[in-house]
Amino acid sequence: MFPLPGNYYEFHRRRVISRPGQPIAYGPPGIEIGPAISQEDALRQARSGYDVYTFTKTDAYRLAQSLHAGTPEEHEAHLPLYYAHYHPGGPHLEIDPMREGRPKAQVGPGHIFFGNRAG
């Protein structure tokens, strides 16, 4: 998968690869960037607490800014092989620990990830 500038993608911290009805099985690390979605879907998903990805920092900033009245807070990648990201509106939000598969913020918008993995 080669993400393209100007496009938006679902972001799956732990991608479920098992078939429906089967025990949950997760894919290998490195497949966080999911299917391409429209900008409207990216807004809707991020507003609902899901994480999204876009290749460019400017697209990520614009999306984060449109989600919340406050200034988005930028974070560098927390660990090697992670992505830099924005927290729309500022502070980091709690992720629901009980949700299998694609994590979701308990309250508020999700992360907006961007760029290449940290080295």
C-alpha positions in Angstrom: 0.0 0.0 0.0 1.4 3.4 -1.0 -0.7 6.2 0.5 -1.2 9.2 -1.8 -1.1 12.9 -0.8 -4.6 14.3 -0.5 -6.2 11.0 0.3 -7.5 9.7 3.6 -7.4 6.2 5.0 -8.9 4.3 8.0 -6.2 3.7 10.6 -6.3 0.3 12.4 -3.9 0.0 15.4 -4.7 -3.7 15.5 -6.3 -5.0 12.2 -8.6 -7.9 12.6 -8.0 -10.4 9.8 -10.2 -13.3 11.0 -13.4 -14.1 9.1 -16.8 -13.2 10.6 -17.9 -15.6 13.3 -14.4 -17.0 13.9 -12.1 -16.3 16.9 -10.5 -12.8 16.7 -7.1 -13.0 14.9 -4.9 -9.9 14.3 -2.7 -9.2 11.4 1.1 -8.7 11.6 2.5 -5.3 12.7 2.8 -2.8 9.9 -0.6 -2.9 8.3 -2.2 -0.1 10.2 -3.2 2.0 7.2 -6.5 0.7 6.1 -8.8 1.3 3.1 -9.0 4.6 1.4 -12.0 6.8 2.5 -13.4 10.2 1.3 -12.6 13.4 3.2 -16.2 13.4 4.4 -15.8 9.9 5.8 -12.5 10.8 7.4 -14.3 13.7 9.2 -17.2 11.6 10.2 -15.0 8.7 11.5 -12.5 11.0 13.4 -15.4 12.9 14.9 -16.8 9.6 16.1 -13.5 8.8 17.9 -11.8 6.6 15.3 -8.3 7.2 14.1 -7.6 8.2 10.5 -4.4 8.6 8.4 -3.4 11.0 5.6 0.1 11.2 4.0 0.7 15.0 4.3 1.1 17.0 7.5 -1.0 19.9 6.0 -4.0 17.6 5.2 -3.7 16.1 8.7 -3.7 19.6 10.3 -6.6 20.8 8.2 -8.7 17.8 9.1 -7.8 18.1 12.8 -8.6 21.8 12.8 -12.0 21.2 11.2 -12.9 18.7 14.0 -12.5 21.0 17.0 -12.5 24.7 17.7 -9.2 24.5 19.6 -5.7 24.4 18.0 -4.7 20.8 17.2 -1.9 19.4 19.3 0.9 17.9 17.3 2.8 14.8 18.7 5.9 13.3 17.2 5.9 9.5 16.9 5.9 8.1 20.4 8.2 5.1 19.5 10.2 4.0 16.4 8.0 2.7 13.6 5.0 4.8 14.9 3.5 7.8 13.1 3.4 11.5 14.1 -0.1 12.7 14.7 -2.5 15.4 15.8 -4.9 15.5 18.7 -7.8 17.6 17.5 -8.6 20.2 20.1 -5.6 19.5 22.3 -5.3 16.9 25.0 -4.9 13.2 24.5 -8.1 11.3 25.0 -8.7 7.9 26.6 -9.0 5.0 24.3 -11.7 2.4 25.1 -9.7 -0.6 26.4 -12.6 -3.0 26.0 -13.0 -2.5 22.2 -11.6 -5.3 20.1 -10.2 -4.6 16.6 -10.2 -0.9 15.7 -9.8 1.1 18.9 -12.0 4.2 19.5 -11.7 7.2 21.8 -14.2 7.1 24.7 -15.0 10.8 24.3 -14.1 13.2 21.6 -12.3 12.8 18.2 -9.7 10.3 17.3 -6.1 10.8 16.2 -5.1 12.1 12.8 -1.9 10.2 11.8 0.3 11.4 9.0 3.6 11.0 7.2 6.1 8.1 7.2 7.0 5.9 10.1 9.5 7.2 12.6 12.9 5.7 12.1 
